[in-house]
Amino acid sequence: MANTTKNPDTAIIGAGIGGLSAAIALQQLGQKVIVLERASELKEMGAGIVMSANAIKALEKLGVADQVRQAGSPVKKAEIRTPDGQLLVNMPVHKQAERYGTYSYLIYRPDLQKILYEKLESSTVLLSKKFLRLEQDREKATSFFEDGESIESELLIGADGVHSQVRQNIVEKSRLRYSGFTAFRGISHYEDSLFPAELGGGFEAWGEGKRFGFSHLGKGRVFWFAAINAPQGTFLTAENKKHIALQHFKSWWGPIADVIDSTHEENILVHEIFDRKPIKKWHKGRVTLLGDAAHPMLPNLGQGGAQAMEDALILSRCLKQFPRALESALSLYEQERVPRVTSIVQGSRMMAKMMQLENPAAMKVRNQLLRKVPDELKIKRLDWILGYNA
């Protein structure tokens, strides 16, 4: 007979950024929460993640913004250049910081995960809990795990990422959509006089069907990424990731080849990038979704983590508003979140197409337009994202 752990108000599948944020927000309501993670240790993907102004506001409400600022690096320089170094865009980061009351910060994902984890009550997170399936009735949702254990809860949240198993149990199947590009991501210790560590931030360079980005990560580290247009499956089995990245960017401007070369092979990750077509309903009965499980998006607006944290805060607020009417709370959660994240998923895909252009004539027109955009318009076009306060 399976062992059963009973009585949490809410069980959360997945201890990533979204799941941990939801646990913090619900514990702030006084709920008894348990987070179940399939991995044997808490270990986020070793890459950088941007915490933009709306994310920092969410982190403030979760009570960890100061720790994130201390562990990360403020983005005080953000440029877009051509492969040979010509300046296309200099983002008005200081004006944005003045407008929103904070700079954006880049932080190492495992550091962010640790900060969120340490905010939780002890014993909230259980590791090595591989979710298999769920059952539910009018009183409870029951989660079943590979180790034979089952857990009953009044609410079950699927925060188990882009390949969510919880999602498969409650919504119609929808295929992952390949972005058309694969991402190489690296962490290194590297210094360059053009981008001093004390200034923070960095640059992107946009070329023909490929893009490179470089930014300070805090604690003397830099994070870089390369996005390369390629058929699905092209790079996943590659053994010499550094060599491939160097071959694609060896003739590009400034520090690009040097920062790749400074990175140890084991510190380079390769991932194909996917999203899904947005859906309008994230819940069924006592089960709902959050973060990438609900709305996986491309990284081109830098909003994946931010939207998961916004989900967590809005969901907790809806549960507070309807403490004894779960259906009403989950319906309100969707009403508040679905339109916004749908626009961001669509906007991220549109940005990806613009950034990854391959046609030289189209690239020339794009670059000419980018050079002419005034600072006020740069700020205004992102205000609906960065100015949001969950």
C-alpha positions as CSV (number, residue, x, y, z in Angstrom):
1,M,0.0,0.0,0.0
2,A,1.3,3.5,-0.9
3,N,2.3,5.8,2.0
4,T,0.3,9.0,2.0
5,T,1.3,12.4,3.3
6,K,-1.8,14.4,4.1
7,N,-3.0,17.8,4.9
8,P,-1.0,20.4,3.0
9,D,-3.4,23.2,1.8
10,T,-1.4,23.4,-1.4
11,A,1.0,21.0,-3.1
12,I,3.3,22.4,-5.8
13,I,5.0,20.2,-8.4
14,G,8.4,21.7,-9.3
15,A,10.9,23.7,-7.3
16,G,12.0,26.1,-10.0
17,I,11.6,29.9,-9.9
18,G,7.8,29.7,-10.3
19,G,7.2,26.9,-7.8
20,L,9.3,28.4,-5.1
21,S,7.8,31.9,-5.6
22,A,4.3,30.4,-5.3
23,A,5.3,28.6,-2.1
24,I,6.6,31.9,-0.6
25,A,3.5,33.8,-1.6
26,L,1.1,31.1,-0.2
27,Q,3.1,30.8,3.0
28,Q,2.7,34.6,3.4
29,L,-1.1,33.9,3.4
30,G,-0.6,31.4,6.2
31,Q,-1.1,28.3,4.1
32,K,0.6,25.0,4.7
33,V,2.6,24.3,1.5
34,I,4.7,21.5,0.2
35,V,6.9,21.6,-2.9
36,L,7.7,18.4,-4.7
37,E,10.8,18.3,-6.9
38,R,11.8,15.4,-9.1
39,A,15.6,16.2,-8.9
40,S,17.7,14.8,-6.1
41,E,19.2,18.2,-5.4
42,L,18.1,21.8,-6.0
43,K,20.1,22.7,-9.1
44,E,18.8,25.2,-11.6
45,M,20.3,25.4,-15.1
46,G,23.7,27.2,-14.7
47,A,23.0,30.3,-16.7
48,G,22.1,33.9,-16.1
49,I,18.6,35.3,-15.9
50,V,17.4,38.9,-16.1
51,M,15.3,40.4,-13.4
52,S,13.7,43.4,-15.0
53,A,11.9,46.1,-13.2
54,N,8.6,44.2,-13.0
55,A,10.5,41.2,-11.7
56,I,12.2,43.3,-9.0
57,K,8.8,44.6,-7.9
58,A,7.6,41.0,-7.6
59,L,10.8,40.0,-5.6
60,E,10.1,42.9,-3.2
61,K,6.7,41.5,-2.4
62,L,8.2,38.1,-1.9
63,G,10.7,39.7,0.5
64,V,13.9,38.8,-1.3
65,A,14.7,41.8,-3.6
66,D,17.6,43.0,-1.5
67,Q,19.3,39.5,-1.6
68,V,18.9,39.4,-5.4
69,R,20.4,42.9,-5.8
70,Q,23.3,41.8,-3.6
71,A,23.9,38.5,-5.4
72,G,23.4,39.9,-9.0
73,S,24.7,42.7,-11.1
74,P,22.8,45.8,-12.1
75,V,22.3,46.4,-15.8
76,K,23.8,49.8,-16.3
77,K,24.8,49.4,-19.9
78,A,22.8,47.7,-22.6
79,E,23.9,48.0,-26.3
80,I,23.0,46.4,-29.5
81,R,25.7,46.2,-32.2
82,T,26.4,44.7,-35.6
83,P,28.9,41.8,-35.9
84,D,31.7,44.3,-36.7
85,G,30.9,46.5,-33.7
86,Q,28.8,49.3,-35.1
87,L,26.4,50.7,-32.5
88,L,22.7,50.2,-33.4
89,V,21.0,50.8,-30.0
90,N,22.1,52.2,-26.7
91,M,19.2,51.4,-24.3
92,P,18.3,54.3,-21.9
93,V,18.9,52.1,-18.8
94,H,19.4,55.0,-16.5
95,K,16.2,56.7,-17.6
96,Q,14.4,53.4,-17.2
97,A,15.8,53.0,-13.7
98,E,14.7,56.5,-12.8
99,R,11.2,55.8,-14.1
100,Y,10.7,52.4,-12.4
101,G,12.8,53.0,-9.3
102,T,15.2,50.2,-10.0
103,Y,17.7,48.9,-12.5
104,S,17.3,45.5,-14.0
105,Y,19.6,42.9,-12.5
106,L,21.3,39.9,-14.0
107,I,21.7,37.0,-11.6
108,Y,23.0,33.4,-11.8
109,R,19.9,31.2,-11.9
110,P,21.1,28.8,-9.1
111,D,21.8,31.8,-6.9
112,L,18.2,33.0,-7.4
113,Q,16.8,29.6,-6.7
114,K,18.8,29.4,-3.5
115,I,17.6,32.8,-2.4
116,L,13.9,31.8,-2.9
117,Y,14.5,28.4,-1.3
118,E,16.0,30.0,1.8
119,K,13.0,32.3,2.2
120,L,10.7,29.2,2.7
121,E,9.9,27.6,6.0
122,S,12.1,24.6,6.7
123,S,11.0,21.2,5.2
124,T,8.8,22.9,2.6
125,V,10.7,21.3,-0.3
126,L,10.8,17.5,-0.8
127,L,13.4,16.2,-3.3
128,S,13.5,13.0,-5.5
129,K,9.7,13.2,-5.9
130,K,8.9,12.3,-9.5
131,F,5.3,13.1,-10.3
132,L,3.4,10.4,-12.2
133,R,-0.3,11.3,-12.3
134,L,-3.1,12.9,-10.3
135,E,-6.7,12.2,-9.3
136,Q,-9.2,14.6,-7.9
137,D,-12.7,14.9,-6.5
138,R,-14.7,17.7,-4.9
139,E,-12.7,17.6,-1.7
140,K,-9.1,17.1,-2.7
141,A,-6.4,16.5,-5.4
142,T,-4.1,13.5,-5.0
143,S,-0.7,13.4,-6.5
144,F,1.0,10.1,-7.1
145,F,4.8,9.7,-7.3
146,E,7.3,7.2,-8.6
147,D,8.4,6.2,-5.1
148,G,4.9,4.9,-4.3
149,E,3.9,7.9,-2.1
150,S,0.8,9.9,-2.7
151,I,0.0,13.4,-1.4
152,E,-3.5,14.9,-0.9
153,S,-4.0,18.7,-1.0
154,E,-6.9,21.1,-1.4
155,L,-5.0,22.8,-4.3
156,L,-2.4,21.3,-6.7
157,I,-0.2,23.7,-8.7
158,G,1.8,22.4,-11.7
159,A,5.0,24.5,-11.8
160,D,7.0,21.8,-13.5
161,G,8.2,23.6,-16.6
162,V,7.9,23.5,-20.3
163,H,7.5,19.7,-20.3
164,S,5.0,19.8,-17.5
165,Q,3.5,16.4,-16.5
166,V,0.7,18.1,-14.6
167,R,-0.3,20.0,-17.7
168,Q,-0.8,16.7,-19.5
169,N,-3.3,15.7,-16.9
170,I,-5.6,18.7,-17.1
171,V,-5.5,20.4,-20.5
172,E,-5.6,19.3,-24.1
173,K,-2.3,18.4,-25.7
174,S,-0.5,21.1,-27.6
175,R,2.8,20.6,-29.3
176,L,5.9,22.5,-28.5
177,R,6.8,25.1,-31.1
178,Y,10.5,25.1,-32.1
179,S,11.8,28.7,-32.3
180,G,14.1,28.0,-35.2
181,F,17.2,28.6,-33.2
182,T,19.4,26.9,-30.6
183,A,21.0,28.6,-27.7
184,F,24.5,28.2,-26.4
185,R,25.0,29.6,-22.9
186,G,28.2,30.0,-21.0
187,I,29.5,31.3,-17.6
188,S,33.1,32.5,-17.4
189,H,35.5,34.8,-15.5
190,Y,36.4,37.5,-18.0
191,E,37.4,41.2,-18.0
192,D,37.2,43.7,-20.7
193,S,37.9,47.4,-20.5
194,L,35.0,48.3,-22.7
195,F,32.6,46.7,-20.3
196,P,34.0,47.1,-16.8
197,A,32.4,45.0,-14.1
198,E,31.6,48.0,-11.9
199,L,29.4,49.3,-14.6
200,G,27.4,46.1,-15.0
201,G,25.4,45.2,-18.1
202,G,26.8,44.4,-21.5
203,F,25.8,44.2,-25.1
204,E,24.2,42.1,-27.8
205,A,25.5,41.7,-31.4
206,W,23.0,40.8,-34.2
207,G,24.2,39.1,-37.3
208,E,22.8,37.0,-40.2
209,G,20.6,34.4,-38.5
210,K,22.7,34.5,-35.3
211,R,23.1,36.7,-32.2
212,F,25.5,37.0,-29.3
213,G,25.0,38.5,-25.9
214,F,27.4,39.3,-23.1
215,S,26.7,40.6,-19.6
216,H,28.1,40.8,-16.1
217,L,26.6,38.3,-13.7
218,G,28.1,39.4,-10.3
219,K,30.8,37.8,-8.2
220,G,33.4,38.4,-11.0
221,R,31.5,36.3,-13.6
222,V,30.1,37.0,-17.0
223,F,27.2,35.3,-18.7
224,W,27.1,34.9,-22.5
225,F,24.7,33.4,-24.9
226,A,24.7,32.7,-28.6
227,A,21.4,32.1,-30.6
228,I,22.0,30.3,-33.9
229,N,19.4,29.6,-36.5
230,A,19.5,25.8,-37.2
231,P,17.2,22.9,-38.0
232,Q,16.0,21.1,-34.9
233,G,18.5,18.5,-33.7
234,T,21.5,20.1,-35.3
235,F,23.6,20.8,-32.2
236,L,22.2,18.7,-29.4
237,T,24.6,15.8,-29.8
238,A,27.7,18.0,-30.4
239,E,30.6,17.2,-28.1
240,N,32.8,20.3,-28.7
241,K,30.4,23.1,-27.9
242,K,33.1,25.7,-27.5
243,H,34.6,24.9,-30.9
244,I,31.2,25.2,-32.6
245,A,30.5,28.6,-30.9
246,L,33.9,29.9,-31.9
247,Q,33.5,28.8,-35.5
248,H,30.2,30.8,-35.7
249,F,31.6,33.9,-34.0
250,K,35.3,33.9,-34.5
251,S,35.3,37.0,-36.8
252,W,32.8,39.0,-34.7
253,W,33.6,42.3,-32.8
254,G,35.5,42.9,-29.7
255,P,35.4,40.4,-26.8
256,I,33.1,37.9,-28.4
257,A,35.6,35.2,-29.5
258,D,37.7,35.9,-26.4
259,V,34.9,35.4,-23.9
260,I,33.9,32.1,-25.6
261,D,37.4,30.9,-25.5
262,S,37.8,31.8,-21.8
263,T,34.9,29.4,-20.9
264,H,35.5,25.9,-19.8
265,E,33.7,23.3,-21.9
266,E,31.7,22.0,-18.9
267,N,30.3,25.5,-18.3
268,I,28.7,25.7,-21.8
269,L,25.1,24.5,-22.1
270,V,23.2,23.9,-25.4
271,H,19.4,24.1,-25.5
272,E,16.9,24.1,-28.3
273,I,14.4,26.9,-27.6
274,F,10.6,26.3,-27.6
275,D,7.3,27.8,-26.7
276,R,3.7,26.8,-27.0
277,K,0.7,28.4,-28.5
278,P,-1.1,30.2,-25.7
279,I,-4.2,28.7,-24.1
280,K,-7.1,30.4,-22.3
281,K,-7.7,27.9,-19.5
282,W,-5.0,26.8,-17.1
283,H,-7.1,24.9,-14.5
284,K,-9.3,21.9,-14.1
285,G,-11.1,21.4,-10.8
286,R,-8.5,21.7,-8.0
287,V,-5.5,21.8,-10.2
288,T,-3.9,24.8,-12.0
289,L,-0.7,25.7,-13.8
290,L,1.9,28.4,-13.3
291,G,5.0,29.7,-15.2
292,D,6.4,27.7,-18.1
293,A,3.9,24.9,-17.4
294,A,1.1,27.3,-18.3
295,H,2.8,29.6,-20.8
296,P,6.3,28.7,-22.0
297,M,7.7,31.6,-24.0
298,L,10.8,32.4,-26.0
299,P,13.5,34.4,-24.1
300,N,13.5,37.4,-26.4
301,L,11.8,39.8,-24.0
302,G,13.6,38.4,-21.0
303,Q,10.3,37.7,-19.2
304,G,10.1,33.9,-18.4
305,G,11.1,34.2,-14.8
306,A,9.3,37.5,-14.2
307,Q,6.0,36.1,-15.5
308,A,6.2,33.0,-13.3
309,M,6.7,35.3,-10.2
310,E,3.8,37.5,-11.3
311,D,1.7,34.4,-11.6
312,A,2.6,33.4,-8.1
313,L,1.6,36.7,-6.6
314,I,-1.6,37.1,-8.5
315,L,-2.6,33.5,-7.7
316,S,-2.1,34.0,-4.0
317,R,-4.1,37.3,-4.2
318,C,-7.0,35.5,-5.9
319,L,-6.9,32.7,-3.3
320,K,-7.0,35.4,-0.5
321,Q,-10.0,37.0,-2.2
322,F,-11.9,33.8,-2.4
323,P,-10.7,31.6,0.5
324,R,-13.6,29.3,0.4
325,A,-14.4,29.3,-3.4
326,L,-11.5,27.7,-5.2
327,E,-13.2,27.7,-8.6
328,S,-13.8,31.4,-8.3
329,A,-10.2,32.0,-7.3
330,L,-8.7,30.0,-10.1
331,S,-11.1,31.6,-12.7
332,L,-10.1,35.0,-11.5
333,Y,-6.4,34.1,-11.7
334,E,-6.8,33.2,-15.4
335,Q,-8.8,36.3,-16.1
336,E,-6.0,38.4,-14.7
337,R,-3.1,36.5,-16.1
338,V,-4.0,35.0,-19.5
339,P,-4.3,38.2,-21.5
340,R,-1.0,39.6,-20.3
341,V,1.1,36.4,-20.7
342,T,-0.5,35.7,-24.1
343,S,0.6,39.1,-25.3
344,I,4.1,38.5,-23.9
345,V,4.3,35.0,-25.5
346,Q,3.3,36.6,-28.9
347,G,5.6,39.6,-28.4
348,S,8.6,37.3,-27.6
349,R,8.0,35.3,-30.8
350,M,7.8,38.5,-32.8
351,M,11.0,39.8,-31.3
352,A,12.7,36.5,-32.0
353,K,11.8,36.8,-35.7
354,M,13.2,40.3,-35.9
355,M,16.4,39.5,-34.0
356,Q,17.2,36.3,-36.0
357,L,16.7,37.7,-39.5
358,E,18.7,36.1,-42.2
359,N,17.9,38.2,-45.2
360,P,20.6,40.9,-45.7
361,A,18.1,43.4,-47.1
362,A,15.6,43.0,-44.3
363,M,18.5,43.2,-41.8
364,K,19.6,46.5,-43.3
365,V,16.1,48.0,-43.0
366,R,15.8,46.8,-39.5
367,N,19.2,48.3,-38.5
368,Q,18.4,51.6,-40.1
369,L,15.1,51.8,-38.1
370,L,16.7,50.8,-34.9
371,R,19.3,53.6,-35.1
372,K,16.5,56.2,-35.4
373,V,14.3,55.2,-32.4
374,P,14.4,58.0,-29.8
375,D,14.9,57.1,-26.1
376,E,11.3,58.1,-25.2
377,L,9.9,55.5,-27.7
378,K,12.3,52.8,-26.5
379,I,11.0,53.3,-23.0
380,K,7.3,53.6,-24.0
381,R,7.2,50.4,-26.1
382,L,8.3,48.3,-23.1
383,D,6.4,50.2,-20.4
384,W,3.4,47.8,-20.5
385,I,5.8,45.0,-19.5
386,L,8.4,46.7,-17.2
387,G,5.9,49.1,-15.5
388,Y,3.6,46.3,-14.4
389,N,3.3,45.9,-10.6
390,A,1.9,42.5,-9.5
